[in-house]
Amino acid sequence: MLKLYLDESLDDETGMYYVAGYLGNKKQWKNYVDVWRKELNPRKAIHIADLRLGSKRARDRYGDILSRLGRIPAQCGLRAFAGSICRKDYEDKVSGTVLEVIMEGYVLSILSLMDELVLHLNNERVEVFFEEQVIHAALRERAMLVWRKNHKTVSGWSVLARWGTIPKGTLTEAADYLCYALHHFHSDPNSQKALLTAPILAQNVIGNHTAKATIDKWLKQISLSRGGMIPKLTTEAKRAIRRIDV
């Protein structure tokens, strides 16, 4: 049984959504927790976005610890995965319709990651843990239910053993770091923020980006299947789509 811990990032300027994190077995995760906490000491926790990495003193303050932490996932045998999508590739086509909510970039990025992940498994099952996310929880739940039904191991079991959410903590801090690094590397690889978080990208990140052509194909298929206009997005529809009791 493998465990996957994920976090997410949204770049409002570019419209890029990232969901990323690490996959490993019980022994690898235990080793990661031990090493991560040791290197983090005397800090109890770290959230990369709170470090003000664009400041003049950021390199002196955080360069060393980010370098040390960035090497840990690979050293512990954890594999890095990422899924992404650009909201600007389709937002004008779904604006004002129910697809504006249904085609949430966070959820589509999760599915991109999961579709890639399954290609790198060897008849293994996975438990997936997301950092707590309230707004899109219902959509994520529906998406994971569908994904679970559609992906089976050779033995006939669902690849997805279970999934759930956990609060911020050690198990998601590497994923938080990875998401931040991906965000800034793709925004501006020469920025100080990108350079300071580059150590965690030294490991191969197995990524899957949903391209505009793929999204256009989805929208065409949805339109053809409905045989008409996509319903408009009303307050009632938005509330129903985001209901937790799925």
C-alpha positions as CSV (number, residue, x, y, z in Angstrom):
1,M,0.0,0.0,0.0
2,L,1.4,3.4,-1.0
3,K,0.5,6.8,0.4
4,L,0.2,10.1,-1.6
5,Y,0.2,13.4,0.2
6,L,-0.8,16.5,-1.9
7,D,-1.1,20.2,-1.7
8,E,-2.2,22.8,-4.3
9,S,-1.3,26.3,-5.6
10,L,-3.0,28.8,-7.8
11,D,-1.2,31.6,-9.7
12,D,-3.9,34.3,-10.2
13,E,-1.7,36.2,-12.7
14,T,-1.2,33.3,-15.1
15,G,-4.3,31.3,-14.2
16,M,-2.2,28.2,-13.5
17,Y,-3.4,25.6,-11.1
18,Y,-1.0,23.1,-9.6
19,V,-1.6,20.0,-7.4
20,A,1.5,18.2,-6.4
21,G,3.0,16.0,-3.8
22,Y,4.8,12.8,-3.0
23,L,4.2,9.0,-3.2
24,G,5.9,6.4,-1.0
25,N,5.4,3.4,1.2
26,K,5.1,3.3,5.0
27,K,8.8,3.0,5.6
28,Q,9.7,5.8,3.2
29,W,7.2,8.1,4.8
30,K,8.5,7.3,8.3
31,N,12.0,8.1,7.3
32,Y,10.9,11.3,5.6
33,V,9.1,12.5,8.8
34,D,12.2,11.7,11.0
35,V,14.7,13.4,8.7
36,W,12.4,16.4,7.9
37,R,11.7,17.2,11.5
38,K,15.4,16.9,12.3
39,E,16.4,19.3,9.6
40,L,13.6,21.7,10.4
41,N,14.6,21.9,14.1
42,P,14.2,24.2,16.0
43,R,11.2,25.1,13.9
44,K,8.1,23.0,14.5
45,A,6.5,23.7,11.1
46,I,7.1,25.5,7.8
47,H,4.8,27.1,5.2
48,I,6.8,28.3,2.3
49,A,4.5,31.1,1.3
50,D,4.9,32.7,4.7
51,L,8.7,33.1,4.4
52,R,8.7,36.3,2.2
53,L,11.2,34.8,-0.2
54,G,11.2,37.9,-2.3
55,S,12.8,40.0,0.4
56,K,16.4,41.2,0.4
57,R,17.4,39.0,3.3
58,A,15.5,35.9,2.2
59,R,18.6,34.2,0.7
60,D,20.6,34.6,3.9
61,R,17.7,33.7,6.1
62,Y,16.3,30.7,4.2
63,G,18.7,29.6,1.6
64,D,20.4,26.9,3.7
65,I,17.2,25.4,5.2
66,L,15.5,25.3,1.8
67,S,18.5,23.6,0.3
68,R,18.5,21.0,3.0
69,L,14.8,20.4,3.0
70,G,14.6,20.2,-0.7
71,R,16.9,17.2,-0.9
72,I,14.9,15.1,1.7
73,P,12.0,13.7,-0.4
74,A,14.4,12.2,-3.0
75,Q,16.8,11.0,-0.3
76,C,13.9,9.1,1.4
77,G,12.8,7.5,-1.9
78,L,9.6,9.5,-2.3
79,R,8.4,10.1,-5.9
80,A,7.2,13.5,-6.9
81,F,4.0,13.9,-9.0
82,A,2.2,17.0,-10.2
83,G,-0.9,17.8,-12.2
84,S,-1.7,21.2,-13.7
85,I,-4.1,23.1,-15.9
86,C,-4.4,26.8,-17.0
87,R,-7.7,28.3,-16.2
88,K,-7.2,31.0,-18.9
89,D,-7.3,28.2,-21.5
90,Y,-11.0,27.8,-21.0
91,E,-12.5,30.3,-18.5
92,D,-14.0,32.5,-21.3
93,K,-15.8,29.5,-22.8
94,V,-17.4,28.3,-19.5
95,S,-18.0,31.7,-17.8
96,G,-21.6,32.1,-16.7
97,T,-22.4,28.4,-17.1
98,V,-22.5,25.5,-14.7
99,L,-19.1,24.4,-16.2
100,E,-17.5,27.4,-14.5
101,V,-17.9,25.5,-11.2
102,I,-17.8,21.9,-12.4
103,M,-14.6,22.4,-14.4
104,E,-12.8,23.7,-11.3
105,G,-9.0,23.9,-12.0
106,Y,-8.1,22.4,-8.6
107,V,-10.2,19.3,-9.3
108,L,-9.1,19.0,-12.9
109,S,-5.5,19.2,-11.8
110,I,-6.1,16.4,-9.3
111,L,-7.4,14.2,-12.1
112,S,-4.4,15.1,-14.3
113,L,-2.1,14.0,-11.5
114,M,-4.0,10.8,-10.8
115,D,-4.2,9.8,-14.5
116,E,-0.4,10.1,-14.7
117,L,0.2,8.4,-11.3
118,V,-1.6,5.2,-12.3
119,L,0.8,4.8,-15.2
120,H,3.7,4.5,-12.8
121,L,2.2,1.9,-10.5
122,N,2.9,-1.8,-10.5
123,N,-0.4,-3.4,-9.5
124,E,-0.2,-1.3,-6.3
125,R,-2.9,0.5,-4.4
126,V,-2.8,4.1,-3.1
127,E,-4.2,6.0,-0.2
128,V,-4.5,9.7,-1.1
129,F,-4.5,12.6,1.4
130,F,-5.3,16.2,0.5
131,E,-4.6,19.2,2.6
132,E,-8.0,20.4,3.9
133,Q,-9.9,22.4,1.3
134,V,-13.5,23.4,2.0
135,I,-14.8,25.3,-1.1
136,H,-14.1,22.5,-3.6
137,A,-14.5,19.5,-1.3
138,A,-17.8,18.2,-2.9
139,L,-16.4,18.4,-6.4
140,R,-13.2,16.7,-5.3
141,E,-15.3,14.0,-3.7
142,R,-17.3,13.3,-6.8
143,A,-14.2,13.3,-9.0
144,M,-12.5,10.8,-6.8
145,L,-15.5,8.5,-6.7
146,V,-15.6,8.4,-10.5
147,W,-11.8,7.9,-10.8
148,R,-11.9,5.1,-8.3
149,K,-14.5,3.2,-10.4
150,N,-12.5,3.6,-13.6
151,H,-9.1,2.4,-12.4
152,K,-8.5,-1.2,-11.3
153,T,-5.4,-3.2,-10.4
154,V,-4.7,-6.5,-12.2
155,S,-6.3,-8.2,-9.2
156,G,-9.5,-6.3,-9.7
157,W,-9.3,-4.0,-6.8
158,S,-9.6,-0.3,-7.2
159,V,-6.2,1.4,-7.5
160,L,-7.6,4.0,-5.1
161,A,-7.9,2.3,-1.7
162,R,-9.2,5.4,0.1
163,W,-8.8,9.2,0.3
164,G,-9.3,11.9,2.8
165,T,-8.0,15.3,4.1
166,I,-5.6,16.2,6.8
167,P,-4.6,19.6,8.3
168,K,-1.3,21.3,7.5
169,G,1.6,19.4,9.0
170,T,4.8,17.5,8.4
171,L,3.3,15.1,5.9
172,T,2.2,17.8,3.6
173,E,5.0,20.3,4.0
174,A,7.1,18.8,1.2
175,A,4.1,19.0,-1.1
176,D,3.6,22.6,0.0
177,Y,7.2,23.3,-0.9
178,L,6.9,21.5,-4.2
179,C,3.8,23.4,-5.3
180,Y,5.4,26.8,-4.4
181,A,8.5,25.9,-6.4
182,L,6.5,24.7,-9.4
183,H,4.4,27.9,-9.3
184,H,7.5,30.2,-9.3
185,F,9.6,28.2,-11.7
186,H,7.0,28.3,-14.4
187,S,6.1,32.0,-13.7
188,D,9.7,33.2,-13.8
189,P,12.6,30.7,-13.4
190,N,15.1,33.5,-12.8
191,S,13.2,35.1,-9.9
192,Q,14.6,34.9,-6.4
193,K,11.6,32.9,-5.2
194,A,12.2,30.3,-8.0
195,L,15.9,30.1,-7.4
196,L,15.6,29.7,-3.6
197,T,13.1,26.9,-4.0
198,A,14.9,25.2,-6.9
199,P,16.5,22.5,-4.7
200,I,13.2,20.6,-4.4
201,L,12.9,20.5,-8.2
202,A,16.3,18.8,-8.6
203,Q,14.4,15.5,-8.2
204,N,12.5,14.4,-11.3
205,V,8.9,15.6,-11.0
206,I,6.5,13.3,-12.9
207,G,4.0,15.9,-14.3
208,N,0.8,15.9,-16.4
209,H,-0.4,19.2,-17.7
210,T,-3.9,19.3,-19.3
211,A,-3.4,21.2,-22.6
212,K,-5.8,23.6,-24.2
213,A,-6.4,21.2,-27.1
214,T,-7.6,18.6,-24.6
215,I,-9.9,21.0,-22.8
216,D,-11.4,22.2,-26.2
217,K,-12.0,18.5,-27.0
218,W,-13.8,18.0,-23.7
219,L,-16.0,21.1,-24.2
220,K,-17.0,19.9,-27.7
221,Q,-17.9,16.5,-26.4
222,I,-20.0,18.0,-23.6
223,S,-21.8,20.3,-26.0
224,L,-22.5,17.4,-28.5
225,S,-23.7,15.1,-25.7
226,R,-26.2,17.7,-24.4
227,G,-27.4,18.6,-27.9
228,G,-27.7,22.3,-26.9
229,M,-26.6,25.1,-24.6
230,I,-24.9,24.4,-21.3
231,P,-27.2,25.5,-18.4
232,K,-26.5,29.0,-16.9
233,L,-24.8,29.2,-13.5
234,T,-27.3,30.4,-10.9
235,T,-26.8,30.8,-7.2
236,E,-29.0,27.7,-6.6
237,A,-27.0,25.7,-9.1
238,K,-23.7,26.8,-7.6
239,R,-24.9,25.8,-4.1
240,A,-26.1,22.4,-5.4
241,I,-22.8,21.6,-7.1
242,R,-20.8,22.5,-4.1
243,R,-22.9,20.5,-1.6
244,I,-20.9,18.2,0.6
245,D,-23.5,15.5,0.9
246,V,-22.6,13.6,-2.3
